[in-house]
Amino acid sequence: MTGGHDAIVSDTVASTTLGFVGRIDRLDGKVIAFDGRSQLGWECTAGTWKIRHELNYAWVVEPETIQSVLGKTEPAQ
């Protein structure tokens, strides 16, 4: 998890955003590092919270930019 753990809440509406990073170690040795977000829009109807909108996205980054968060610097074996 990265920064961006936001939650804006009123009596019937909430919006949350979670940040995350990851990496894919391909069998050919190439590393694909990414930074991503997951955003949810919530609505409370009759006392029950339900997700009304979801948006997930990620973008490719250099592996060095996320290694302090991810804690991994070497490719998988």
Biopython code that builds the backbone (N, CA, C, O; Angstrom):
import numpy as np
from Bio.PDB.StructureBuilder import StructureBuilder

atoms = [
    (1, "MET", "N", (0.839, -1.170, 0.000)),
    (1, "MET", "CA", (0.000, 0.000, 0.000)),
    (1, "MET", "C", (0.888, 1.239, 0.000)),
    (1, "MET", "O", (1.948, 1.276, 0.626)),
    (2, "THR", "N", (0.424, 2.232, -0.713)),
    (2, "THR", "CA", (1.138, 3.500, -0.755)),
    (2, "THR", "C", (0.239, 4.578, -0.170)),
    (2, "THR", "O", (-0.881, 4.295, 0.254)),
    (3, "GLY", "N", (0.725, 5.811, -0.146)),
    (3, "GLY", "CA", (-0.117, 6.914, 0.301)),
    (3, "GLY", "C", (-1.378, 6.970, -0.533)),
    (3, "GLY", "O", (-1.473, 6.309, -1.567)),
    (4, "GLY", "N", (-2.339, 7.748, -0.096)),
    (4, "GLY", "CA", (-3.577, 7.853, -0.845)),
    (4, "GLY", "C", (-4.694, 7.012, -0.262)),
    (4, "GLY", "O", (-5.606, 6.607, -0.983)),
    (5, "HIS", "N", (-4.636, 6.746, 1.020)),
    (5, "HIS", "CA", (-5.717, 6.011, 1.690)),
    (5, "HIS", "C", (-6.789, 7.016, 2.106)),
    (5, "HIS", "O", (-6.984, 7.263, 3.296)),
    (6, "ASP", "N", (-7.468, 7.581, 1.148)),
    (6, "ASP", "CA", (-8.434, 8.640, 1.421)),
    (6, "ASP", "C", (-9.833, 8.081, 1.600)),
    (6, "ASP", "O", (-10.199, 7.094, 0.962)),
    (7, "ALA", "N", (-10.602, 8.698, 2.450)),
    (7, "ALA", "CA", (-12.016, 8.374, 2.588)),
    (7, "ALA", "C", (-12.770, 9.666, 2.865)),
    (7, "ALA", "O", (-12.455, 10.375, 3.821)),
    (8, "ILE", "N", (-13.747, 9.972, 2.051)),
    (8, "ILE", "CA", (-14.593, 11.144, 2.246)),
    (8, "ILE", "C", (-15.995, 10.601, 2.499)),
    (8, "ILE", "O", (-16.566, 9.925, 1.644)),
    (9, "VAL", "N", (-16.544, 10.894, 3.664)),
    (9, "VAL", "CA", (-17.806, 10.268, 4.045)),
    (9, "VAL", "C", (-18.830, 11.318, 4.460)),
    (9, "VAL", "O", (-18.525, 12.231, 5.227)),
    (10, "SER", "N", (-20.033, 11.179, 3.950)),
    (10, "SER", "CA", (-21.181, 11.933, 4.450)),
    (10, "SER", "C", (-22.156, 10.898, 4.981)),
    (10, "SER", "O", (-21.781, 9.742, 5.177)),
    (11, "ASP", "N", (-23.401, 11.291, 5.216)),
    (11, "ASP", "CA", (-24.371, 10.333, 5.764)),
    (11, "ASP", "C", (-24.703, 9.201, 4.798)),
    (11, "ASP", "O", (-24.994, 8.087, 5.233)),
    (12, "THR", "N", (-24.663, 9.470, 3.490)),
    (12, "THR", "CA", (-25.089, 8.446, 2.532)),
    (12, "THR", "C", (-24.114, 8.206, 1.379)),
    (12, "THR", "O", (-24.359, 7.348, 0.531)),
    (13, "VAL", "N", (-23.020, 8.951, 1.343)),
    (13, "VAL", "CA", (-22.077, 8.813, 0.231)),
    (13, "VAL", "C", (-20.653, 8.759, 0.768)),
    (13, "VAL", "O", (-20.291, 9.504, 1.678)),
    (14, "ALA", "N", (-19.843, 7.861, 0.188)),
    (14, "ALA", "CA", (-18.431, 7.769, 0.557)),
    (14, "ALA", "C", (-17.608, 7.471, -0.687)),
    (14, "ALA", "O", (-18.086, 6.854, -1.639)),
    (15, "SER", "N", (-16.382, 7.917, -0.656)),
    (15, "SER", "CA", (-15.446, 7.651, -1.736)),
    (15, "SER", "C", (-14.122, 7.250, -1.115)),
    (15, "SER", "O", (-13.592, 7.966, -0.265)),
    (16, "THR", "N", (-13.584, 6.117, -1.529)),
    (16, "THR", "CA", (-12.300, 5.665, -0.997)),
    (16, "THR", "C", (-11.315, 5.452, -2.140)),
    (16, "THR", "O", (-11.691, 5.055, -3.242)),
    (17, "THR", "N", (-10.051, 5.725, -1.851)),
    (17, "THR", "CA", (-8.983, 5.510, -2.820)),
    (17, "THR", "C", (-7.834, 4.811, -2.114)),
    (17, "THR", "O", (-7.386, 5.250, -1.055)),
    (18, "LEU", "N", (-7.364, 3.733, -2.698)),
    (18, "LEU", "CA", (-6.219, 3.008, -2.164)),
    (18, "LEU", "C", (-5.128, 2.990, -3.219)),
    (18, "LEU", "O", (-5.387, 2.708, -4.389)),
    (19, "GLY", "N", (-3.914, 3.289, -2.802)),
    (19, "GLY", "CA", (-2.778, 3.216, -3.703)),
    (19, "GLY", "C", (-1.991, 1.941, -3.444)),
    (19, "GLY", "O", (-1.909, 1.479, -2.306)),
    (20, "PHE", "N", (-1.413, 1.373, -4.495)),
    (20, "PHE", "CA", (-0.629, 0.155, -4.354)),
    (20, "PHE", "C", (0.439, 0.098, -5.436)),
    (20, "PHE", "O", (0.305, 0.724, -6.488)),
    (21, "VAL", "N", (1.490, -0.648, -5.172)),
    (21, "VAL", "CA", (2.539, -0.874, -6.153)),
    (21, "VAL", "C", (2.763, -2.373, -6.282)),
    (21, "VAL", "O", (2.391, -3.151, -5.403)),
    (22, "GLY", "N", (3.374, -2.760, -7.387)),
    (22, "GLY", "CA", (3.672, -4.173, -7.587)),
    (22, "GLY", "C", (4.670, -4.340, -8.709)),
    (22, "GLY", "O", (5.055, -3.374, -9.368)),
    (23, "ARG", "N", (5.078, -5.562, -8.918)),
    (23, "ARG", "CA", (5.987, -5.850, -10.020)),
    (23, "ARG", "C", (5.727, -7.246, -10.537)),
    (23, "ARG", "O", (5.349, -8.151, -9.793)),
    (24, "ILE", "N", (5.936, -7.395, -11.817)),
    (24, "ILE", "CA", (5.808, -8.679, -12.492)),
    (24, "ILE", "C", (7.201, -9.055, -12.970)),
    (24, "ILE", "O", (7.825, -8.313, -13.729)),
    (25, "ASP", "N", (7.688, -10.213, -12.525)),
    (25, "ASP", "CA", (8.979, -10.728, -12.969)),
    (25, "ASP", "C", (8.711, -11.777, -14.042)),
    (25, "ASP", "O", (8.292, -12.896, -13.744)),
    (26, "ARG", "N", (8.958, -11.401, -15.292)),
    (26, "ARG", "CA", (8.693, -12.311, -16.396)),
    (26, "ARG", "C", (9.747, -13.406, -16.462)),
    (26, "ARG", "O", (10.860, -13.236, -15.964)),
    (27, "LEU", "N", (9.398, -14.520, -17.073)),
    (27, "LEU", "CA", (10.332, -15.633, -17.205)),
    (27, "LEU", "C", (11.560, -15.263, -18.026)),
    (27, "LEU", "O", (12.621, -15.861, -17.848)),
    (28, "ASP", "N", (11.433, -14.284, -18.926)),
    (28, "ASP", "CA", (12.582, -13.864, -19.731)),
    (28, "ASP", "C", (13.484, -12.879, -18.985)),
    (28, "ASP", "O", (14.447, -12.371, -19.559)),
    (29, "GLY", "N", (13.182, -12.602, -17.706)),
    (29, "GLY", "CA", (14.003, -11.729, -16.887)),
    (29, "GLY", "C", (13.569, -10.269, -16.853)),
    (29, "GLY", "O", (14.048, -9.495, -16.025)),
    (30, "LYS", "N", (12.668, -9.895, -17.746)),
    (30, "LYS", "CA", (12.196, -8.513, -17.761)),
    (30, "LYS", "C", (11.307, -8.258, -16.538)),
    (30, "LYS", "O", (10.496, -9.102, -16.157)),
    (31, "VAL", "N", (11.477, -7.083, -15.935)),
    (31, "VAL", "CA", (10.675, -6.682, -14.778)),
    (31, "VAL", "C", (9.720, -5.575, -15.215)),
    (31, "VAL", "O", (10.133, -4.586, -15.821)),
    (32, "ILE", "N", (8.454, -5.752, -14.903)),
    (32, "ILE", "CA", (7.444, -4.725, -15.162)),
    (32, "ILE", "C", (6.949, -4.245, -13.804)),
    (32, "ILE", "O", (6.242, -4.966, -13.100)),
    (33, "ALA", "N", (7.324, -3.028, -13.446)),
    (33, "ALA", "CA", (6.893, -2.443, -12.170)),
    (33, "ALA", "C", (5.728, -1.496, -12.441)),
    (33, "ALA", "O", (5.668, -0.861, -13.493)),
    (34, "PHE", "N", (4.802, -1.406, -11.483)),
    (34, "PHE", "CA", (3.650, -0.531, -11.689)),
    (34, "PHE", "C", (3.220, 0.138, -10.392)),
    (34, "PHE", "O", (3.497, -0.348, -9.295)),
    (35, "ASP", "N", (2.539, 1.261, -10.547)),
    (35, "ASP", "CA", (1.929, 2.017, -9.457)),
    (35, "ASP", "C", (0.457, 2.101, -9.797)),
    (35, "ASP", "O", (0.109, 2.454, -10.924)),
    (36, "GLY", "N", (-0.409, 1.790, -8.864)),
    (36, "GLY", "CA", (-1.828, 1.731, -9.197)),
    (36, "GLY", "C", (-2.722, 2.353, -8.144)),
    (36, "GLY", "O", (-2.290, 2.683, -7.040)),
    (37, "ARG", "N", (-3.975, 2.503, -8.517)),
    (37, "ARG", "CA", (-5.008, 3.037, -7.626)),
    (37, "ARG", "C", (-6.291, 2.225, -7.784)),
    (37, "ARG", "O", (-6.590, 1.711, -8.862)),
    (38, "SER", "N", (-7.022, 2.123, -6.718)),
    (38, "SER", "CA", (-8.359, 1.541, -6.730)),
    (38, "SER", "C", (-9.296, 2.546, -6.071)),
    (38, "SER", "O", (-9.108, 2.907, -4.909)),
    (39, "GLN", "N", (-10.290, 2.991, -6.802)),
    (39, "GLN", "CA", (-11.247, 3.975, -6.295)),
    (39, "GLN", "C", (-12.640, 3.360, -6.259)),
    (39, "GLN", "O", (-13.084, 2.728, -7.218)),
    (40, "LEU", "N", (-13.319, 3.558, -5.135)),
    (40, "LEU", "CA", (-14.680, 3.055, -4.968)),
    (40, "LEU", "C", (-15.613, 4.192, -4.584)),
    (40, "LEU", "O", (-15.270, 5.036, -3.755)),
    (41, "GLY", "N", (-16.776, 4.210, -5.181)),
    (41, "GLY", "CA", (-17.838, 5.132, -4.800)),
    (41, "GLY", "C", (-18.924, 4.334, -4.093)),
    (41, "GLY", "O", (-19.429, 3.354, -4.642)),
    (42, "TRP", "N", (-19.282, 4.736, -2.899)),
    (42, "TRP", "CA", (-20.240, 4.006, -2.060)),
    (42, "TRP", "C", (-21.510, 4.824, -1.871)),
    (42, "TRP", "O", (-21.488, 6.054, -1.918)),
    (43, "GLU", "N", (-22.626, 4.114, -1.654)),
    (43, "GLU", "CA", (-23.889, 4.760, -1.311)),
    (43, "GLU", "C", (-24.579, 3.939, -0.223)),
    (43, "GLU", "O", (-24.617, 2.710, -0.283)),
    (44, "CYS", "N", (-25.115, 4.632, 0.757)),
    (44, "CYS", "CA", (-25.850, 3.961, 1.824)),
    (44, "CYS", "C", (-27.337, 4.156, 1.581)),
    (44, "CYS", "O", (-27.843, 5.278, 1.583)),
    (45, "THR", "N", (-28.023, 3.047, 1.373)),
    (45, "THR", "CA", (-29.470, 3.054, 1.144)),
    (45, "THR", "C", (-30.114, 2.103, 2.145)),
    (45, "THR", "O", (-29.742, 0.933, 2.230)),
    (46, "ALA", "N", (-31.064, 2.604, 2.889)),
    (46, "ALA", "CA", (-31.772, 1.795, 3.896)),
    (46, "ALA", "C", (-30.803, 1.123, 4.864)),
    (46, "ALA", "O", (-31.001, -0.027, 5.256)),
    (47, "GLY", "N", (-29.742, 1.859, 5.249)),
    (47, "GLY", "CA", (-28.803, 1.357, 6.243)),
    (47, "GLY", "C", (-27.768, 0.373, 5.721)),
    (47, "GLY", "O", (-27.007, -0.191, 6.507)),
    (48, "THR", "N", (-27.722, 0.154, 4.404)),
    (48, "THR", "CA", (-26.767, -0.793, 3.821)),
    (48, "THR", "C", (-25.846, -0.076, 2.845)),
    (48, "THR", "O", (-26.314, 0.585, 1.917)),
    (49, "TRP", "N", (-24.520, -0.205, 3.054)),
    (49, "TRP", "CA", (-23.540, 0.404, 2.150)),
    (49, "TRP", "C", (-23.296, -0.521, 0.975)),
    (49, "TRP", "O", (-23.064, -1.717, 1.153)),
    (50, "LYS", "N", (-23.349, 0.036, -0.230)),
    (50, "LYS", "CA", (-23.107, -0.727, -1.454)),
    (50, "LYS", "C", (-22.173, 0.063, -2.369)),
    (50, "LYS", "O", (-22.217, 1.292, -2.416)),
    (51, "ILE", "N", (-21.329, -0.670, -3.093)),
    (51, "ILE", "CA", (-20.457, -0.032, -4.077)),
    (51, "ILE", "C", (-21.302, 0.335, -5.288)),
    (51, "ILE", "O", (-21.999, -0.508, -5.853)),
    (52, "ARG", "N", (-21.231, 1.597, -5.679)),
    (52, "ARG", "CA", (-21.978, 2.085, -6.841)),
    (52, "ARG", "C", (-21.072, 2.368, -8.027)),
    (52, "ARG", "O", (-21.540, 2.459, -9.162)),
    (53, "HIS", "N", (-19.765, 2.510, -7.767)),
    (53, "HIS", "CA", (-18.819, 2.816, -8.839)),
    (53, "HIS", "C", (-17.453, 2.279, -8.442)),
    (53, "HIS", "O", (-17.033, 2.424, -7.294)),
    (54, "GLU", "N", (-16.758, 1.658, -9.393)),
    (54, "GLU", "CA", (-15.406, 1.161, -9.135)),
    (54, "GLU", "C", (-14.515, 1.509, -10.318)),
    (54, "GLU", "O", (-14.902, 1.340, -11.474)),
    (55, "LEU", "N", (-13.308, 2.000, -10.013)),
    (55, "LEU", "CA", (-12.332, 2.340, -11.039)),
    (55, "LEU", "C", (-10.963, 1.884, -10.558)),
    (55, "LEU", "O", (-10.506, 2.292, -9.490)),
    (56, "ASN", "N", (-10.316, 1.044, -11.342)),
    (56, "ASN", "CA", (-8.978, 0.551, -11.027)),
    (56, "ASN", "C", (-8.058, 0.879, -12.188)),
    (56, "ASN", "O", (-8.423, 0.685, -13.348)),
    (57, "TYR", "N", (-6.869, 1.373, -11.883)),
    (57, "TYR", "CA", (-5.935, 1.690, -12.947)),
    (57, "TYR", "C", (-4.508, 1.628, -12.420)),
    (57, "TYR", "O", (-4.264, 1.754, -11.220)),
    (58, "ALA", "N", (-3.559, 1.429, -13.355)),
    (58, "ALA", "CA", (-2.146, 1.358, -13.003)),
    (58, "ALA", "C", (-1.320, 1.867, -14.171)),
    (58, "ALA", "O", (-1.771, 1.869, -15.317)),
    (59, "TRP", "N", (-0.102, 2.298, -13.863)),
    (59, "TRP", "CA", (0.813, 2.747, -14.899)),
    (59, "TRP", "C", (2.186, 2.170, -14.616)),
    (59, "TRP", "O", (2.551, 1.937, -13.463)),
    (60, "VAL", "N", (2.944, 1.942, -15.680)),
    (60, "VAL", "CA", (4.277, 1.355, -15.580)),
    (60, "VAL", "C", (5.248, 2.405, -15.043)),
    (60, "VAL", "O", (5.214, 3.569, -15.443)),
    (61, "VAL", "N", (6.119, 1.965, -14.121)),
    (61, "VAL", "CA", (7.148, 2.830, -13.538)),
    (61, "VAL", "C", (8.481, 2.088, -13.561)),
    (61, "VAL", "O", (8.519, 0.881, -13.797)),
    (62, "GLU", "N", (9.563, 2.804, -13.319)),
    (62, "GLU", "CA", (10.870, 2.162, -13.183)),
    (62, "GLU", "C", (10.897, 1.402, -11.853)),
    (62, "GLU", "O", (10.441, 1.935, -10.841)),
    (63, "PRO", "N", (11.423, 0.167, -11.830)),
    (63, "PRO", "CA", (11.427, -0.626, -10.593)),
    (63, "PRO", "C", (12.060, 0.101, -9.401)),
    (63, "PRO", "O", (11.627, -0.084, -8.264)),
    (64, "GLU", "N", (13.069, 0.915, -9.652)),
    (64, "GLU", "CA", (13.744, 1.619, -8.553)),
    (64, "GLU", "C", (12.819, 2.600, -7.831)),
    (64, "GLU", "O", (13.025, 2.890, -6.653)),
    (65, "THR", "N", (11.808, 3.110, -8.525)),
    (65, "THR", "CA", (10.924, 4.105, -7.908)),
    (65, "THR", "C", (9.992, 3.516, -6.867)),
    (65, "THR", "O", (9.432, 4.251, -6.054)),
    (66, "ILE", "N", (9.812, 2.184, -6.877)),
    (66, "ILE", "CA", (8.904, 1.563, -5.902)),
    (66, "ILE", "C", (9.602, 0.615, -4.948)),
    (66, "ILE", "O", (8.954, 0.059, -4.063)),
    (67, "GLN", "N", (10.912, 0.411, -5.099)),
    (67, "GLN", "CA", (11.578, -0.601, -4.288)),
    (67, "GLN", "C", (11.515, -0.309, -2.805)),
    (67, "GLN", "O", (11.500, -1.248, -2.009)),
    (68, "SER", "N", (11.477, 0.964, -2.390)),
    (68, "SER", "CA", (11.396, 1.246, -0.954)),
    (68, "SER", "C", (10.043, 0.858, -0.378)),
    (68, "SER", "O", (9.952, 0.506, 0.798)),
    (69, "VAL", "N", (8.997, 0.916, -1.183)),
    (69, "VAL", "CA", (7.662, 0.517, -0.736)),
    (69, "VAL", "C", (7.500, -0.991, -0.836)),
    (69, "VAL", "O", (6.989, -1.634, 0.081)),
    (70, "LEU", "N", (7.942, -1.547, -1.959)),
    (70, "LEU", "CA", (7.775, -2.969, -2.210)),
    (70, "LEU", "C", (8.789, -3.823, -1.435)),
    (70, "LEU", "O", (8.491, -4.952, -1.046)),
    (71, "GLY", "N", (9.983, -3.272, -1.216)),
    (71, "GLY", "CA", (10.995, -3.999, -0.474)),
    (71, "GLY", "C", (11.662, -5.097, -1.265)),
    (71, "GLY", "O", (12.216, -6.023, -0.672)),
    (72, "LYS", "N", (11.629, -5.028, -2.586)),
    (72, "LYS", "CA", (12.243, -6.053, -3.430)),
    (72, "LYS", "C", (13.102, -5.371, -4.473)),
    (72, "LYS", "O", (12.661, -4.443, -5.151)),
    (73, "THR", "N", (14.340, -5.840, -4.594)),
    (73, "THR", "CA", (15.220, -5.216, -5.582)),
    (73, "THR", "C", (15.762, -6.215, -6.591)),
    (73, "THR", "O", (16.210, -5.812, -7.664)),
    (74, "GLU", "N", (15.736, -7.494, -6.282)),
    (74, "GLU", "CA", (16.292, -8.506, -7.178)),
    (74, "GLU", "C", (15.194, -9.222, -7.942)),
    (74, "GLU", "O", (14.115, -9.456, -7.397)),
    (75, "PRO", "N", (15.451, -9.580, -9.213)),
    (75, "PRO", "CA", (14.460, -10.349, -9.981)),
    (75, "PRO", "C", (14.213, -11.711, -9.343)),
    (75, "PRO", "O", (15.075, -12.233, -8.635)),
    (76, "ALA", "N", (13.064, -12.276, -9.587)),
    (76, "ALA", "CA", (12.736, -13.621, -9.095)),
    (76, "ALA", "C", (13.602, -14.648, -9.793)),
    (76, "ALA", "O", (14.017, -14.444, -10.934)),
    (77, "GLN", "N", (13.878, -15.744, -9.118)),
    (77, "GLN", "CA", (14.677, -16.830, -9.694)),
    (77, "GLN", "C", (13.802, -17.926, -10.215)),
    (77, "GLN", "O", (14.304, -18.922, -10.735)),
]
sb = StructureBuilder()
sb.init_structure("model")
sb.init_model(0)
sb.init_chain("A")
sb.init_seg("    ")
for serial, (resi, resn, name, xyz) in enumerate(atoms, 1):
    if name == "N":
        sb.init_residue(resn, " ", resi, " ")
    sb.init_atom(name, np.array(xyz, "f"), 0.0, 1.0, " ", f" {name:<3s}", serial, name[0])
structure = sb.get_structure()
